[in-house]
């Protein structure tokens, strides 16, 4: 008996040694840092699946630098401090060469000091509020000028004269609304034309707010709602809109955080015509997109699963990383960071995404109207792509700042007026 | 009389003809038809085409516009004909023949908000002009047009008004409002003044902004004064009704809170079990609705009604299982109970994630629960909220009846007041505990059914309500269902009164501070339980 046990132990030991030796020689590790449990699991789980699909596909093509890619999946469980701990674990213990992850801004802010300290690379795939630029973070989601500002421009073209800014109470809506308010005022609107309201996470009783919007918007002046409501709270919000009879032709709602996946939990018939601004929709008419959607359905084994904007951003980020590693010929962090700037890969809407020196990418901006099948009909799009701007031109503290991570400047917040790096109080 | 009708008809045709010739578009109706059925057409081109068609006298136009407005208009990829979807069949717009080809050759005609809005106006105009429709429908159309027509459209309406004044005085009156609302933009101060005099009788918020503008900016001083008067009248009516509305919102939020908390009153209040999994029992109730709707896909309303008893049973049984396997070993050890039930809540959540995935599920809102009853232009009551208030009252009184007048109720009260004494009298306290816990859990399931109509059906549903539920129970005084009722309603109304003043965030914080201060003054809540064992 003892012998058998020993034999097993020896066998187990030898396999462990063998696999870890193989891992050290033949694979390149990447970290996947998306919540698989807790409140954010609803959004982040599909990004984990997207990455596994992309890795799988890349490995079939021969991996990168002749080695297989090995994804290390961890679950930060929608717990912000845990994001930082898991990042440390990925970088120090697993020695991953890049991390793909985070969704909420607060999770990114919690990871930021760790990736900077350990000089890692983080690809962040979600639209965010801007006002940040880090040597170690590559933002493949939209900055406000790639989503919010073009959305307002579209509504201005439609003759909207009054604005209700509704958002969840946290950093992204607060900053985005600050930028939008400044932008609207620069277009000649006054405080009387704008109402702003914030609600807690997971807010479910929207009666008063929808009724206020209705009152604000049914006085004979064209009104639109700009929604930065996050995640779960959207469903009761849209249900209440439908119940109180606020239709898109009277008061259209344009949302920055509602995509195909969020709509999957709602009956969209009463919502037809409400809008969303993104850089990608599943309904985009292009060959790469058809191919991507097919692959996704095959990988996930479910024809009804949708694709969305952060998935496209993940796709772009992953392909950029692969290309940069091949360009650098190594997975050394500094070399890959340098190589990433200027890397161009196809996006899913038939164009090209380029990594700019400020670590943001070029994106087309699309405006879509919700259809009764839960998809979007693209009603407007920018002519070409828009370059992401880390520091908004409409906020007093940040309009003089630029970010350029190329040598010799290598600075995330260069103040053009003062002519020096670190010109902002908000030092990053 | 007949002669007059003939003349009117002639005039009507003439006016249509004039309108046709006045539109400078070079499109013929066939060309317009072709533009709409072409996938490549821009939205602007389509809009122009719809306008051209609406001015033409082709018979199919009203049907086409109505279908387009409701997104029921399709084009065939094969022959560029347009089809209308009605009752599951596709009819050719021109010939009314049923489409016989392959379904995937039909694609929806894509329209945007601007077209949708214009189509809505066009279709209201068509309704007004269609004398075969009921007067009510035409009055409704007239009402919808107030404040939305231009002066040039108004002359077209004037004709309809003049032809209908003898037969349909009410319609004529509503058309007067529409025309007057257009006349407010007139260059002539006198016409503006006349329009305001007509509109002063119309009690509707739609023109508030317009009156405010006139009150501030009109060139004529008497117009400014008159507009100011109407504006003040309308604003005070509006603020009165928004007060009524706030109260209604408060009651409806209160009934949601009561529904969520009342099951907890039984388990926490009467039995003294701190059940952290209470929210997850609601979640199970909500998922029951989803499963029932999946089982009866063609009848979501019936499925919802059937899920009321189903949810009660499913959640109740889950509750009994939890009580029998975990809680019964932990009576009198509140801290361990808290931890154990918290663990159970996580288990249930992750279980749901495994079975149904982490994504939210789409629960269909049946027709009788969507929409609103319009009391007047200032105030309407949404059906879903209204039924939830009724449902809450029904659950409340049913529960009260069970506790007061049934054997189980008697035993529950006996056990909660003095367990040892009750056992001596022959009450099987073990069985009573299981059934009581099942009852509380079943009611949580019922709350879940109501919540499925209002919010996300997902794994986190329970977490969002557990804190509020405990708040209501503690505030109301544990173990007293009247206390829960009063506390729930108080918190609901206070929340809704504070929300417009302080904002949703600050409102919630103020409520919490208020409850904390209250609990410090009266630790046993609004209606403290009395009994021999109450100090335990």
Interface residues (C-beta under 8 A of the other chain):
Chain A: X36 X37 X39 X41 X42 X45 X158 X169 X197 X198 X199 X200 X202 X203 X204 X205 X207 X208 X209 X211 X212 X215 X218 X219 X220 X221 X232 X235 X236 X239 X240 X242 X243 X244 X245 X248 X249 X252 X261 X264 X265 X266 X267 X270 X272 X273 X275 X369 X371 X372 X377 X379
Chain B: X43 X71 X110 X112 X113 X114 X116 X117 X120 X147 X205 X206 X207 X208 X209 X210 X238 X242 X245 X246 X249 X252 X253 X256 X350 X353 X357 X358 X359 X360 X361 X362 X364 X365 X370 X371 X372 X380 X382 X383 X384 X385 X453 X454 X455 X456 X457 X458 X459 X460 X463 X464 X495 X496 X499 X500 X503 X504 X505 X508
